[in-house]
Amino acid sequence: MKKIEAIIRPSALEPVKDALDELGFSGGITVWEVKGHGKQRGITEQWRGREYRVEYLSKVFLTLVVADDKADAVVDAVLDNASSGEIGDGKVFISNVEDAVRVRTRERGDEAL
């Protein structure tokens, strides 16, 4: 199993969700509204003629755990629908999951997904 964690722009959430639905992804997804910055360290904006620095930008953090054979398709769906080609599009992290257990039924592994 793979855990896919993606930090994306809030405006990309619906297109990513729709793409996952089209894939037939029926697993669980967790979504957090977060703030942070990458290498660019935020942005400079203007308001009422004055410049100010926005250090922490609003992002959405997604977590999904998928079977190994579905991981590439899920990552591609996120990348295809979250990319604008601009700085600040986000990141995707992929890691191995050793095991999963469904609390209600105690199913383990892929069956727990």
Backbone bond lengths (Angstrom), bond angles and torsions (degrees), N, CA, C in turn:
res aa  C-N    CA-C-N  psi(-1)  N-CA   C-N-CA  omega(-1)  CA-C   N-CA-C  phi
1 M - - - 1.449 - - 1.522 109.06 -
2 K 1.314 115.28 152.94 1.463 122.28 178.76 1.520 109.97 -124.42
3 K 1.329 115.51 139.87 1.462 120.56 171.11 1.517 106.87 -100.77
4 I 1.321 115.59 125.41 1.452 122.00 179.12 1.519 107.33 -111.27
5 E 1.325 115.42 120.15 1.458 121.75 177.57 1.524 106.85 -117.02
6 A 1.308 116.12 127.35 1.459 120.59 -178.19 1.520 109.73 -128.66
7 I 1.320 114.92 133.88 1.457 121.71 173.12 1.524 105.06 -110.39
8 I 1.339 116.61 116.43 1.457 121.58 -173.79 1.528 110.46 -134.66
9 R 1.326 115.57 169.60 1.457 120.74 174.78 1.537 109.43 -68.05
10 P 1.326 118.11 144.95 1.470 119.94 178.05 1.528 112.84 -56.76
11 S 1.323 117.57 -34.35 1.461 120.65 -179.19 1.523 112.87 -68.13
12 A 1.331 117.51 -16.17 1.464 121.36 -179.44 1.529 112.64 -89.86
13 L 1.325 117.75 -7.97 1.459 120.02 -175.46 1.527 112.60 -60.55
14 E 1.314 118.16 -50.92 1.472 120.71 -177.94 1.528 112.28 -63.06
15 P 1.354 119.69 -46.24 1.459 118.50 176.56 1.528 113.30 -59.99
16 V 1.335 117.70 -38.01 1.469 120.81 177.80 1.520 109.80 -66.29
17 K 1.322 117.06 -45.63 1.467 120.81 179.05 1.533 110.98 -59.84
18 D 1.331 116.71 -43.96 1.464 120.75 178.93 1.527 111.26 -62.89
19 A 1.330 117.27 -40.06 1.468 121.14 178.90 1.527 110.78 -65.29
20 L 1.324 116.95 -39.35 1.466 119.98 177.74 1.525 110.43 -66.02
21 D 1.337 117.21 -38.49 1.469 120.91 175.94 1.523 110.75 -61.86
22 E 1.339 117.12 -42.81 1.466 121.32 179.09 1.526 111.67 -63.37
23 L 1.332 116.11 -32.70 1.469 120.61 177.12 1.519 111.78 -69.56
24 G 1.310 116.08 -16.39 1.453 119.74 -174.57 1.518 112.04 84.60
25 F 1.335 116.16 18.26 1.461 120.32 178.62 1.519 108.84 -66.74
26 S 1.312 115.71 117.37 1.463 120.13 -176.65 1.521 112.21 -113.68
27 G 1.330 116.16 6.29 1.456 119.67 -178.97 1.511 111.98 -78.23
28 G 1.299 114.82 179.68 1.454 120.48 -179.83 1.515 111.70 -81.34
29 I 1.299 114.78 154.68 1.465 121.80 176.39 1.528 107.36 -140.38
30 T 1.312 115.46 137.91 1.455 120.97 176.37 1.519 107.76 -114.92
31 V 1.324 116.45 134.38 1.462 121.99 -176.76 1.524 108.86 -126.24
32 W 1.329 115.77 129.97 1.461 121.85 174.29 1.517 108.56 -122.56
33 E 1.314 116.32 142.85 1.461 120.74 168.18 1.523 105.87 -90.06
34 V 1.337 115.84 123.19 1.464 121.21 -175.37 1.514 110.11 -131.13
35 K 1.318 115.97 169.82 1.458 122.42 173.15 1.518 107.63 -128.33
36 G 1.331 115.56 146.61 1.450 119.31 179.03 1.510 110.84 -179.86
37 H 1.329 115.05 -174.77 1.463 119.75 175.41 1.519 108.89 -148.92
38 G 1.306 114.68 158.16 1.453 122.06 176.11 1.518 109.24 -105.01
39 K 1.322 115.31 -146.44 1.462 120.54 -178.28 1.519 113.07 -61.08
40 Q 1.335 117.16 -28.90 1.466 119.62 -175.42 1.518 112.55 -73.67
41 R 1.320 118.39 -12.59 1.473 122.96 176.78 1.515 113.56 59.72
42 G 1.330 117.02 39.90 1.458 120.67 177.78 1.516 112.07 90.18
43 I 1.341 116.01 -167.28 1.461 121.76 -177.56 1.525 109.79 -136.83
44 T 1.330 115.51 161.05 1.456 121.28 174.73 1.524 107.59 -107.02
45 E 1.330 116.67 129.31 1.463 121.76 179.88 1.521 109.40 -125.27
46 Q 1.322 114.53 168.99 1.461 119.71 176.59 1.521 109.49 -119.52
47 W 1.342 115.21 142.03 1.453 121.52 176.61 1.514 107.11 -146.13
48 R 1.310 115.33 123.89 1.478 121.49 -177.89 1.525 112.11 52.20
49 G 1.342 114.54 42.28 1.451 120.04 175.82 1.515 115.96 78.45
50 R 1.303 117.74 2.16 1.459 120.67 -179.19 1.516 109.36 -115.98
51 E 1.311 115.92 141.36 1.456 121.08 176.05 1.523 109.87 -85.13
52 Y 1.304 115.05 142.14 1.463 119.33 171.83 1.518 108.74 -145.13
53 R 1.285 115.35 155.75 1.463 122.69 -175.56 1.522 110.01 -99.50
54 V 1.334 115.95 128.68 1.460 122.04 173.04 1.522 105.66 -105.22
55 E 1.327 115.49 104.13 1.462 119.91 -174.33 1.525 111.97 -80.88
56 Y 1.325 117.06 -39.75 1.467 120.70 -177.55 1.516 109.23 -110.16
57 L 1.327 115.67 117.95 1.458 122.58 -177.10 1.518 110.19 -95.75
58 S 1.321 116.84 147.56 1.464 121.41 177.71 1.521 109.67 -71.62
59 K 1.315 116.08 132.24 1.461 123.64 178.06 1.520 108.32 -138.72
60 V 1.318 115.20 170.89 1.461 122.19 174.19 1.519 107.28 -120.33
61 F 1.319 116.23 133.77 1.469 122.34 -179.20 1.523 107.72 -110.57
62 L 1.325 116.82 119.09 1.465 122.48 179.80 1.518 109.63 -108.22
63 T 1.314 116.50 141.35 1.458 121.63 172.24 1.515 108.87 -129.53
64 L 1.335 115.90 128.73 1.459 122.23 177.24 1.526 107.61 -136.38
65 V 1.304 117.72 143.43 1.459 121.91 171.45 1.520 106.39 -117.69
66 V 1.335 115.04 125.98 1.466 120.50 -173.76 1.524 109.92 -132.29
67 A 1.333 115.39 160.25 1.463 120.90 173.81 1.526 108.32 -64.60
68 D 1.323 116.89 150.73 1.464 121.93 -177.45 1.526 112.55 -52.32
69 D 1.336 116.66 -41.47 1.467 119.58 -175.65 1.528 113.26 -73.13
70 K 1.320 118.63 -11.09 1.471 122.11 178.81 1.531 112.91 -101.28
71 A 1.321 117.12 -9.83 1.465 121.28 -171.98 1.524 112.44 -61.15
72 D 1.311 118.51 -47.14 1.467 120.16 -177.49 1.521 111.88 -61.88
73 A 1.324 117.20 -41.46 1.471 120.63 -179.77 1.525 110.89 -65.55
74 V 1.326 117.35 -39.85 1.467 121.19 179.58 1.526 110.08 -67.30
75 V 1.328 117.45 -44.39 1.466 120.66 178.67 1.523 109.90 -61.96
76 D 1.333 117.54 -44.07 1.461 120.50 178.38 1.528 111.97 -60.66
77 A 1.333 117.26 -39.21 1.465 121.00 178.44 1.525 110.46 -62.89
78 V 1.322 116.80 -41.47 1.468 120.32 177.96 1.522 109.92 -65.14
79 L 1.325 117.36 -49.10 1.467 121.17 -177.39 1.523 111.61 -62.69
80 D 1.324 117.16 -44.41 1.462 120.93 -177.97 1.524 112.63 -64.09
81 N 1.327 117.32 -30.95 1.459 120.69 -173.27 1.520 114.39 -105.10
82 A 1.332 118.01 -9.10 1.463 120.61 179.68 1.526 111.96 -105.44
83 S 1.314 117.42 -9.93 1.461 120.31 -175.33 1.517 112.06 -87.89
84 S 1.333 115.25 125.70 1.465 120.96 172.45 1.519 109.85 -108.34
85 G 1.335 116.69 -9.32 1.453 121.25 -176.77 1.516 113.39 85.51
86 E 1.319 116.49 2.74 1.466 121.59 -177.83 1.528 110.45 -104.42
87 I 1.320 115.64 158.80 1.462 120.61 173.79 1.520 108.35 -59.99
88 G 1.323 116.97 137.94 1.456 121.29 177.63 1.516 114.26 97.50
89 D 1.341 117.76 8.58 1.464 120.15 178.30 1.526 112.23 -64.65
90 G 1.329 118.20 -29.39 1.450 120.70 176.07 1.508 113.50 122.92
91 K 1.327 115.27 -164.17 1.457 123.39 -178.42 1.518 108.87 -143.76
92 V 1.333 115.05 156.36 1.460 121.99 172.76 1.524 106.99 -126.56
93 F 1.317 116.29 130.68 1.461 122.48 178.19 1.524 108.15 -116.35
94 I 1.329 116.38 135.86 1.459 122.02 -178.73 1.520 107.55 -124.67
95 S 1.320 116.18 127.49 1.461 119.86 178.69 1.520 110.23 -138.16
96 N 1.315 115.09 159.60 1.463 120.78 178.46 1.519 110.30 -79.10
97 V 1.327 114.93 143.59 1.466 121.35 174.47 1.520 106.62 -114.72
98 E 1.303 115.91 123.51 1.454 120.42 -176.76 1.519 112.47 -70.72
99 D 1.327 116.69 -42.17 1.460 119.82 -177.88 1.526 109.01 -160.21
100 A 1.314 115.68 162.09 1.459 122.64 174.47 1.523 107.09 -143.03
101 V 1.318 116.77 146.74 1.459 121.69 -179.85 1.523 108.18 -134.01
102 R 1.323 116.29 126.16 1.465 120.65 174.07 1.529 106.98 -78.18
103 V 1.312 117.07 124.42 1.455 121.93 -174.32 1.529 111.27 -62.09
104 R 1.321 117.33 -46.18 1.468 121.08 -174.71 1.521 113.06 -62.88
105 T 1.349 116.79 -45.60 1.469 119.90 -172.17 1.523 113.75 -109.67
106 R 1.313 116.98 -8.51 1.461 123.39 -177.00 1.524 113.64 65.01
107 E 1.336 116.72 18.07 1.465 119.43 173.63 1.511 108.12 -64.38
108 R 1.354 115.05 148.13 1.467 119.97 -176.86 1.523 111.03 -122.80
109 G 1.321 114.56 160.22 1.457 121.01 174.69 1.514 111.94 68.47
110 D 1.358 116.34 -144.79 1.460 121.87 -177.90 1.521 112.04 -58.64
111 E 1.327 118.18 -31.53 1.465 120.68 179.53 1.526 111.96 -64.63
112 A 1.318 116.58 -25.76 1.469 120.67 -179.74 1.524 111.72 -77.24
113 L 1.324 116.61 -15.07 1.466 118.84 -178.55 1.512 109.32 -78.90
